[in-house]
Amino acid sequence: MTTQLPPGIQLETIDDRIMTLNVGPQHPGSGHMRLIIKVDGDYIVSCDPDPGYVHRGEEKMAEYRNYIQNIPHLERPVIHDSCNILYPYCLAVEDLLGIEVPERAKYIRVIASELNRCIYTLYWLAIYGIFLGHSTMFMWPAGDRELFIDLLEAMSGARVTHAYFVPGGVRNDLPANFEERCLRQVNYFEKRIKEYEAIFYQNPVLKQRTEGTGILSRMDAIRLGTTGSVLRASGVDFDLRKKEPYDVYENLDFETQVMKEGDSYARSRIPYLEMFESCRIIKDALRKMPKSGSVRTKLKPNPKGGNDESYRRVESGRGSLGFHVISNNRPEPYRVKISVGSFRNLICIPYLLKGEKLGNMPSVYWSLNYWPVEADR
């Protein structure tokens, strides 16, 4: 729009060209969040995200349950990445309670975390594929994630949310012959996802809809406080598993995937490349993990933390995910605050969609790896 109006044309006349569209919250593409989009013809003039439709009050509920009882409900905001949302909570509680985690449990945690990262990424990739009208890239990831769901079911006994991480380690040891089964399925998956390259990432339709759209520069990515694949797709080499390693990540061999383009294509490609790194981590952890030993430090009933606080964070499938837990000599935490990657990346949506064509909205929005339920928590 131009600020210099033709003679006889009033501002109200220009405003009549602006149409307001509501994308969501019932729209499956919005993921239970409303996007208030104003368009001038085919171009987006502004976008106002309106989150909060799936608010669950997780932080407040945590104040009324003890440190162990909080485990099942805290994983609900990201049910397909439940290990990674429980990970920082357990690390923070272990700090408060002075718990030392057994070495074997640390390796099992890393394996479960990376399995869950692949489950989440494949779920996200399936939705991204169907967003762009690529039904094969919905069916393939949705089917391939069963490989990892089966492994986590064998570890925890549950297929959706696992409640596997607990303060002090993990709930139970690995089943018999798990290492061989895990290695076999991970090796198969590494060969399988190479096929995604030809059918999806080299697909000219995908490139046409994602390359050069929603560009986020390196400086803007830093200035806006983005995290995870959004940050790394803009050329920033930052992964908490490398920069602030926790448990045994410093002992494992993997690389941080970084791209410089900062467009929707780069943001969609980083999580895909990171699945190869997850497979490397899992196989390395299986080799280096102690073959026997305790997997959990037993706690007294209703353990109490002192007058102290702890903040711990991990690299989840959406980026930095942290828990700030405050205790006051009670079995229940005094305060629990959750910092999630999706909420931090939410600020990018108005910046990246402004000036884009309306048809590019799905490819730009979903490339941000945003999960509304996690952001609303």
ZAMARGU-4260 file (C-alpha; in steps of 0.2 Angstrom, whole numbers, plus 5000, padded with zeros to 4 digits):
<rodrens>
0) 5000/5000/5000 | 5006/5018/4996 | 5004/5033/5008 | 5003/5044/4993 | 4984/5043/4988
5) 4977/5048/4971 | 4967/5064/4970 | 4949/5061/4976 | 4953/5044/4985 | 4950/5044/5003
10) 4959/5033/5016 | 4942/5024/5019 | 4942/5019/5001 | 4958/5010/5003 | 4953/5002/5019
15) 4938/4994/5010 | 4951/4983/5001 | 4957/4975/5017 | 4949/4959/5021 | 4950/4950/5038
20) 4952/4932/5038 | 4951/4920/5054 | 4962/4905/5052 | 4957/4893/5066 | 4955/4889/5080
25) 4944/4875/5072 | 4955/4875/5056 | 4966/4859/5057 | 4980/4869/5049 | 4981/4881/5063
30) 4984/4868/5076 | 4971/4874/5088 | 4976/4892/5087 | 4968/4907/5078 | 4978/4918/5066
35) 4969/4934/5062 | 4975/4938/5045 | 4972/4954/5035 | 4974/4953/5016 | 4975/4966/5002
40) 4970/4955/4987 | 4982/4940/4988 | 4995/4948/5000 | 4995/4947/5019 | 4995/4965/5026
45) 4996/4959/5044 | 4995/4944/5055 | 4990/4943/5073 | 4992/4926/5082 | 4979/4923/5095
50) 4984/4908/5106 | 4977/4901/5122 | 4963/4890/5115 | 4970/4874/5123 | 4977/4882/5140
55) 4978/4868/5153 | 4985/4877/5168 | 5000/4864/5170 | 5011/4876/5180 | 4997/4879/5193
60) 4992/4861/5194 | 5011/4857/5198 | 5009/4867/5214 | 4996/4855/5221 | 5005/4838/5217
65) 5021/4832/5224 | 5037/4830/5214 | 5033/4812/5208 | 5014/4815/5205 | 5018/4829/5193
70) 5026/4817/5181 | 5011/4811/5171 | 5002/4828/5168 | 5017/4838/5164 | 5020/4828/5148
75) 5003/4831/5141 | 5007/4848/5132 | 5018/4838/5120 | 5011/4820/5120 | 5022/4815/5105
80) 5038/4822/5114 | 5034/4817/5132 | 5052/4812/5136 | 5059/4829/5131 | 5047/4839/5141
85) 5049/4828/5157 | 5068/4829/5155 | 5072/4847/5161 | 5059/4845/5175 | 5068/4829/5182
90) 5085/4838/5180 | 5078/4853/5190 | 5070/4842/5204 | 5086/4832/5205 | 5096/4848/5208
95) 5083/4853/5222 | 5083/4836/5230 | 5102/4832/5229 | 5099/4816/5219 | 5113/4808/5209
100) 5107/4798/5194 | 5115/4781/5190 | 5126/4781/5174 | 5116/4768/5165 | 5100/4778/5168
105) 5108/4793/5160 | 5112/4784/5144 | 5094/4776/5144 | 5087/4794/5146 | 5097/4800/5131
110) 5091/4785/5120 | 5073/4788/5125 | 5075/4807/5122 | 5081/4804/5104 | 5068/4791/5100
115) 5055/4803/5106 | 5063/4817/5096 | 5061/4807/5080 | 5043/4803/5084 | 5039/4821/5086
120) 5049/4826/5070 | 5040/4813/5060 | 5023/4819/5066 | 5027/4837/5062 | 5034/4832/5045
125) 5018/4822/5041 | 5007/4837/5045 | 5019/4848/5035 | 5018/4837/5020 | 4999/4837/5020
130) 4999/4856/5022 | 5007/4857/5005 | 4996/4844/4997 | 5009/4830/4997 | 4999/4815/5004
135) 5014/4803/5002 | 5023/4814/5015 | 5009/4812/5027 | 5008/4793/5025 | 5027/4789/5025
140) 5032/4798/5041 | 5016/4793/5050 | 5020/4775/5046 | 5039/4776/5050 | 5036/4784/5067
145) 5029/4767/5072 | 5047/4760/5072 | 5051/4772/5087 | 5034/4771/5095 | 5036/4752/5096
150) 5054/4754/5104 | 5047/4767/5117 | 5032/4755/5121 | 5045/4741/5124 | 5054/4753/5136
155) 5040/4761/5146 | 5024/4750/5142 | 5015/4765/5135 | 5013/4770/5117 | 5007/4788/5118
160) 5014/4797/5134 | 5027/4786/5143 | 5029/4794/5160 | 5046/4785/5159 | 5058/4799/5166
165) 5057/4801/5185 | 5068/4811/5197 | 5082/4799/5200 | 5083/4791/5183 | 5070/4781/5173
170) 5055/4771/5179 | 5062/4754/5174 | 5077/4745/5165 | 5077/4740/5147 | 5069/4724/5142
175) 5079/4709/5136 | 5087/4710/5119 | 5082/4729/5118 | 5099/4734/5112 | 5099/4723/5097
180) 5081/4727/5092 | 5084/4746/5094 | 5100/4745/5083 | 5091/4735/5069 | 5076/4747/5068
185) 5087/4763/5069 | 5098/4756/5055 | 5083/4752/5044 | 5076/4770/5048 | 5092/4778/5042
190) 5090/4770/5025 | 5072/4773/5024 | 5072/4792/5027 | 5085/4794/5013 | 5070/4791/5002
195) 5062/4807/5009 | 5075/4817/5000 | 5070/4813/4982 | 5051/4812/4985 | 5050/4828/4996
200) 5065/4839/4998 | 5070/4838/4980 | 5052/4840/4974 | 5050/4856/4963 | 5033/4860/4970
205) 5040/4860/4988 | 5054/4871/4983 | 5043/4883/4974 | 5032/4885/4989 | 5046/4886/5002
210) 5062/4893/4995 | 5063/4912/4997 | 5047/4913/5007 | 5047/4918/5026 | 5065/4923/5026
215) 5072/4926/5044 | 5089/4934/5044 | 5102/4928/5056 | 5101/4945/5066 | 5082/4945/5067
220) 5083/4927/5073 | 5094/4932/5087 | 5085/4948/5090 | 5068/4940/5091 | 5075/4926/5103
225) 5070/4911/5092 | 5076/4894/5096 | 5078/4877/5090 | 5077/4873/5071 | 5071/4891/5067
230) 5087/4898/5075 | 5099/4885/5066 | 5090/4887/5049 | 5096/4906/5050 | 5114/4902/5052
235) 5116/4902/5071 | 5125/4887/5078 | 5117/4884/5094 | 5111/4867/5101 | 5110/4865/5120
240) 5116/4847/5118 | 5132/4854/5113 | 5133/4871/5121 | 5126/4866/5138 | 5127/4847/5138
245) 5117/4837/5151 | 5118/4819/5157 | 5130/4811/5145 | 5128/4821/5129 | 5146/4827/5130
250) 5152/4809/5128 | 5142/4806/5112 | 5147/4809/5094 | 5135/4820/5084 | 5135/4837/5075
255) 5124/4852/5075 | 5114/4855/5058 | 5115/4873/5053 | 5109/4881/5037 | 5111/4900/5032
260) 5096/4903/5020 | 5083/4906/5034 | 5068/4903/5023 | 5054/4890/5025 | 5064/4877/5015
265) 5079/4878/5027 | 5067/4878/5042 | 5058/4862/5036 | 5075/4854/5032 | 5084/4856/5048
270) 5073/4844/5058 | 5074/4831/5044 | 5093/4832/5045 | 5093/4831/5064 | 5085/4814/5063
275) 5101/4807/5056 | 5110/4815/5070 | 5097/4807/5083 | 5101/4790/5075 | 5120/4793/5077
280) 5117/4798/5095 | 5106/4782/5099 | 5119/4770/5091 | 5133/4778/5100 | 5124/4778/5117
285) 5120/4759/5114 | 5139/4756/5112 | 5144/4766/5127 | 5130/4762/5139 | 5135/4751/5154
290) 5128/4734/5152 | 5122/4733/5169 | 5119/4743/5185 | 5105/4753/5193 | 5093/4764/5183
295) 5085/4774/5197 | 5090/4781/5213 | 5076/4776/5226 | 5068/4791/5235 | 5059/4792/5251
300) 5040/4794/5251 | 5036/4812/5248 | 5053/4820/5247 | 5055/4838/5251 | 5066/4851/5243
305) 5074/4865/5254 | 5072/4883/5252 | 5080/4883/5235 | 5076/4885/5216 | 5083/4877/5200
310) 5082/4881/5182 | 5087/4867/5169 | 5084/4866/5151 | 5086/4854/5137 | 5085/4854/5118
315) 5068/4848/5113 | 5061/4845/5096 | 5055/4863/5096 | 5071/4870/5103 | 5075/4876/5121
320) 5063/4869/5134 | 5066/4874/5152 | 5059/4872/5169 | 5061/4884/5184 | 5056/4875/5200
325) 5055/4883/5217 | 5054/4873/5233 | 5050/4879/5251 | 5052/4863/5262 | 5036/4855/5256
330) 5033/4839/5246 | 5025/4850/5232 | 5035/4863/5223 | 5031/4881/5227 | 5031/4887/5209
335) 5034/4879/5192 | 5037/4889/5177 | 5039/4881/5160 | 5048/4890/5146 | 5045/4881/5129
340) 5052/4884/5112 | 5035/4885/5103 | 5031/4901/5113 | 5048/4909/5109 | 5046/4906/5091
345) 5028/4912/5091 | 5034/4930/5089 | 5041/4926/5072 | 5024/4923/5064 | 5018/4942/5062
350) 5036/4946/5055 | 5037/4932/5042 | 5019/4933/5035 | 5018/4951/5032 | 5020/4954/5014
355) 5019/4936/5009 | 5005/4929/4998 | 4991/4921/5007 | 4995/4904/4998 | 5012/4904/5007
360) 5004/4905/5024 | 5004/4886/5028 | 5022/4883/5022 | 5029/4898/5032 | 5018/4895/5048
365) 5021/4876/5049 | 5040/4878/5045 | 5042/4887/5062 | 5039/4870/5071 | 5026/4878/5082
370) 5015/4867/5093 | 5001/4877/5100 | 4997/4865/5114 | 5015/4867/5121 | 5014/4886/5120
375) 4998/4887/5129 | 5003/4873/5142
</rodrens>
